[in-house]
């Protein structure tokens, strides 16, 4: 039997990854209209985003384990099918709570499908150099997916309805579900069991933390619900670590964190995505509510940064050969920090050009490179049996970082809101700067530990 056509397989994998990544932001442009239609508070509105992101990130590791045990193609197809149904439900949601529940169902489905995408991509590569090219393209899809979602969401919101930003997944999902069994090669199944205790404690722990932060933005830090939620989150996450230490087949082998480069990649990704998600989340509202742009104009306002994300695919390898990975990582994080700080200077009198566009382009350069490097750093040098868990952790850091970023900066926004919306947006953007400061500090530490002279290539050695 001849091997599946490579180009079709690559299209299916990257197309599905883009679809599920952009769904983290496709409703961002529509947030003002969604808030108006369902009468959401700012805290409740954040759950339209966080319900998807938390379910997605919290169950990713279990999804990765399911792919190992049941076959990655089978789990991938099942996840896409469920995602299609959940998208239909979200697009037709009659009430706010129904929309949030459907978004959570989308996240569960994405947690099943996404871990298999990277594993299938790596398994289908020809050699180390080919893996490097595929991983760079995959990273660009993830990095640009958020801004692509905002663009598409803006188009649908203005020309049709915000609902079509969700309903568009239905025909795409049906095509992928039909073609994947034919064109994607399956992977070998491993024997073992599911770590349900680890999956539940990690997911519920992160959900409790995020809920606590959002509750604090509305009721204050002294609120009983806030305190109980934050405490429960900490206890559950401690329980998660203890479970992973003793369970025979953990969803998160703690040995993955023994490597400084991998641990730094996971933590760094959580920080920069946390800052970037929050920027996009609040910037969409700033452009419409302060600068007076329509949803369509807001969507197209992100086109340049989307192009910059993809452009970085073609410059990473030559820059890496010249500078080495540690230096390039620190430089890219510095550029992203500068762009975010520049964007935080916006005010009521700002204009899209140059006050928004130029900082976004700078952010696109810095984050585009950093995301590629951190994707590779997160899965480099892992043993074959840990490939699924490592690739799952890459996506967990991405989704959990985004959710925490929005939750934390919603507090910052709410605290500054009595001084007016412009002051609140300024405070939220400034808060994003500190995420990038922390990411840069971490990058410098990792660079020192691994050695600034390192010439580690952008390669993924896991299979």
N, C-alpha and C positions, 0 to 999 in steps of 0.2 A: 504494500500500500504506500503510495507516494506521500511525502510529508505535506502537511497543510500549507497552502499558499501563505508565504511569510507576510506579504503586504496586507492581506485581508486580516490576518491574525493580529498584526500590529495595530491596524485601524480599530479593530474591535476592542482591544485592550486599552489603548489610549483614549478611544472615544468613550468607553464606559467610565474610565477614571476622570475624564474631563466632566462628564455629566454629573457624577456624584460630588466632585470637588466644587463645581460651580453652584451646586445646590446649597452650599454653605452661605452663598452670598446673593443668589439670584433674586431673593425677595428683599434684599437690602434697599434697592432703589424704591421699592413700593412701600416701605415702612410707614411713611406719613399717611398714605391712603389706607393701609391695613389698620393703622391705629385709629383713624377716623371711622372706618366702617364698623369695627368691633369695640370701639370705645376702650382701648387698652391704655393703662398707665404706662409710663416709661419702663418701669420694672417688668410689667406683664408683657410689654412689647418685646423685650429682650428674649423672652422664652420662645418667640417665633423662630429666632435664630438658635438659641441654646438648646432647645428640645432636640433639634436635629443633630447639632454638634456633639452634645453630651452622649446621646445614644450611640452615635457613630463612633466617637473616640473611646467611650467606656467599654464597648463590646468588641472592639477591633481585635483584641488579643484572643478572645474566644473564637472570633471568626477565623483568625489565622490558624488556630488549633483545629477547628472544624475542617479547614482545607487540608491540613496534614493528614487527618484521620479518614476523611470521606472522599478525598480527591479534590484538587483545587478547581478543576473545571466544573465539577458537579456543584460545588458550593458557590462558585462564581455565577453559574446560570440560575441557581435558586435565588441568590441574592438579587440579581437583576430583575427576575420575575416579581419578587416581592416589592422591590423598589418601584416598579412600574405601577403596581396596584396602589401602593401608598401615595404615589404622586397623583394618581387619579383622585383619590380620596381628599388629598390636600387641596387640589385645584377646585374641587366642588364643595369645600367645607362650608356648612351653613352658619356655623358659630365660631367664636374665637377659641374656646376650649377644644372643639373638634379639629380646628386647624393645627393647634399645638400638638394634639395627640397624633394626627396624621404625620406631622413633621417628625415626631419621635419614631414612628413606624418607618419612615424613610431612613432615619439614622440607623435603626436596627438592620435594615436591608443592606445599607451601604457597608455596615461593619462586617457583613458576610462576604460581600463581593470584593471590596477594595484590597484586603490582604492578599487575595489570590492574583490580583493584577500584576503586582511587582514580581511575585514568585513565577508566574507564567511568563512574564517578560524576560526575566533572567534565564529561566529554563530554556527559552527559545533562542537565546543568543548563540552566535557561532564561536566566538572566542572572547578573550579579555577585552580587546579593543572594541569589538562590536558591543559588548556589554556596556562599555563606557559611553558609547554613542547613544544607546537605547536609554540608559539611566539619565543622561543629560536631557534627552527629549522628554522623558517621563517627569523629571524634576521641573522642567519648564511648563509642562501641562499643569502640574500641581500649583506651581507658583503663579501662573497666569489665570488659573481657573477661577479664583476669587474675583478678579477684575472682569473677566469675561462674563461671569454671572451677573455682575452689576450692569454691564452693557446690555445684555439680553433682557434682563429684568426691566431696565428703563424703556427699551423698545416696546415690550409687551404692555407695560403699565400705561404708557401714553397712547399707543395706537389701538390697543384692544382692552386688556384688563390685566391686573397683576396676577390673576389666576392662570393665565396662559404661560407665565413663567414656570409654573409647576406642571401644567398639562402637557407642555411640549415634550416632557420626558416619556410620555406614554408611547408614542410611535417609535421613538428612538429605542426605548427599552424592549419593545416587541421585536424590532429588527435584530437587536443584539441577542436576545433570548433564542430566536430562531436560528441564527447563523453560528453562534458560539459552539454548539456541539459538533458542528461539521468542520469548522476551521481551526479550532484551538486544540492543541495536543494536550492530553491529560498528563498529570504527574503521578508518580507512584504514591500509594497510600502507606502510611505508617501505622503501626499498632499502638494502642494505648487507650486512654480514657480522657474525658473532659474534666477540666478543673473548674467546676461550677462555683465552688466556694471563692476561688480567686476572682472569677468573673463578676460575681455578685458584689463582693466587698469593694472591688475597685470601681465598679460603675456607680453603686449607691454612694460610695464615699465621695467621688468627684461631684455627683449630683447634689449631695448635701452641702458640700463646700460652696458650689456655685449658687445654690438656693440661699444659703446664708449671706453671701455677699449681696445678692440682689435684694433680699429682705432688709439688709442693713441700709441700702440706698433709699428705702421707702419708710422704714420704721426706726432706723437708728441702731447703733451698736449695742445699746442697752436692752433692746427688745428681747423678750424671752425666746421667741421663735428663732431670732438671729443667733443667739448664743447656743441654743440646743442644736441647730442645724450645723453650725461650724464645729461644735464639739463632736457631734456624731460623725461628721466628715473625717475629722482627724482620727477618731477611734477606728472607723471602718478602714481607713487607709493603713493604719498600723496593723490591723488584723490581716489585711491583704498581704503585707510584707511577711508577717509571721506564717501565713498559710503557704506562701511561695517558698519559704525556707524548708518546710517539712513535707509538702505534698510530693508524691512520687513523680508526677508529670505536670509541672507548673505551666500555666499559660505564659508566664514571664520568668524564664530561667534567670535567676539573679546573677549568674555568671556573665551574662551579657554586659553587665555594668562594670565588670572588672577591667575592661579596656577603657583607658582614659579618653581616647578619641571618640569611641562610640558614646560613652556617657555624656561627653561634652556636646556631641551632635544632637542627642535627644533633648538635653536641657536647653541648648542654644536655640534649637528649632522652636521649642515651647515658648521661649521668650520673644523671639522676633515675630512669630506668627501671632502671639498674644498682642503685641503692639500694633502689628499691621492690620489684623482683623478689626481691632477697635478703631483704627484710623478710618478704614473703609466704612464701618458701621456708622460712625458719627459724621464723617465727611459727606456721605450721601444726604443726610438730613441737613447739614450746614449749607450745602449747595442749593437745596430747594427752599429751606426756610429762611435763610439769611441772604443769599445771593439771588434768590428768586428764579433759579433754573427749573425747568420742567423735569419730569422723570426721564423723558427721552433725552434731553440735553445732559442730564446728570449721567445717564448711562454712557453716552458718547464721550463724556469728560474723562472716562477711564480708558479709552482706546489707546492713547499714547503709552500709558504705563503697561498695558497688556502687551503691546508690541515690544516694549523694552524687556519684559520678562523673557519672551521668546528669543529676542536677539542675543541674550546672554548665553544661550546654548552654544553659539558659534564662537564666542570669545573666551570661554572658560579654559579650554584645552591649551591654546597658545599662551595664555596668561599663566596657567599652572606650570607649564614647561619652563617659563622664564622666572617665575617668582617662587614656586613651591607652594604646597598647600597651606601651611600655617600662615605665611605672610599674606597670601591671597585672601584667606578667610578673615584675618584681622582687617585688611584693607577694605574688603566688601562690607563688613559690619560697620566700619567707620563711615563709609559713604552712605549707608542706609541711615545711620544715626544723624548725619548732617542733613539729609533730606527730610527726615522726620522733624528735626528741630526747626528747619526752615518752614515747614508746613504749619508748625505750631504758632507761627507769628501772624497767622491770618486774623482779620478783624472784620467789623461790619463794613468797612470801606474797601475791603480787598476785592480784587477781580480774579476771574479764572486764570487769565494770562496777565502777568506772570506769577501771581501769588500762589496759585494752586498747581498749575501745570508744571512749572519748572521743578518744584520740590518733588512732585510725583515721579518725574523722570529720573531724578537722582535716587529716589527710593527704589525705583524699578531696577536700576543698575546694581545697587548694593544688595538688595534682597534677592534679586534674580541669581546672582553669583553665589550668595551665601546658601540659598536653598539647595542648589545643585551640590555644593560641597558637603552640606550636612546630610543630604539624602545618601550620598555615598559613604560618608563617615558612619552613618547609622547602621549600615549593613556590611561594612567591610570586614574581612577576615573572620566571619562567623563560620562555625561548623555547619555542614549541610543540614543536620537535624535541627538547627536553630534558625534556619533561614526564614521560616514562616513567622516565628516570634519576633525576629529582628526587623523584618519588613513591617510587621504589625506595629511595633513600637515607633517606627518612623511616622506612621500615620496617626498613632495615638498622640504623640507629641504635637503634631500639627493641629488636630481637632481639639484636644484638651487645652492647648495654648490659646486657641481662638476663643473658646468658651470662657476661660478664666480672664482673658484680657477684657472681653466685653463686660463680664460681671464686675470686675474690679473697677474699671473706668466708668461704669454706670454710677458707682458710688461717688467718684470724683465729679462727674457731671451733675449729679443731684445736689451735692454739697455747694456747687457754684451757681446753681440755677436761680437762687434768690437774687443774684446780681444781674440776671438776664440771660437769654439763650446764648448770645455771643460769648459772654464770659464763661458759660458752661461748656460750650464747644472748645473754647481756648484751653480750658482746664483739662478736658479729656485728651486733646491733642498733646498737651504738655505731659500728661501722664504717660502717653505712649512713648515719649522720648526716654523716660526712665526704663522702660522695657528694653530699649535698644542699648542704653548705657550698661545695663546688667548683662546683656548678651555680649557686648564688646569686651567687658571685663572678663567674662567667662572665656571668650575666645582667646584673649591674651594669655590667660592662665594655661589653657590647653596648649597653646603654641609654645609656651615656655617649657612645659612638661614634655611635650613630644619633640621639641627642638625646632627652632626657627629655620634651621638649614634643611629640614626634611623636604624631600621631593616626592612625597607620597602621591602617586597618580590618581586620577579620577577613575578608579576601576572598582568593580564589585566582584569580589572573589567568591562570594557565596553562590551556591547553585540552587 
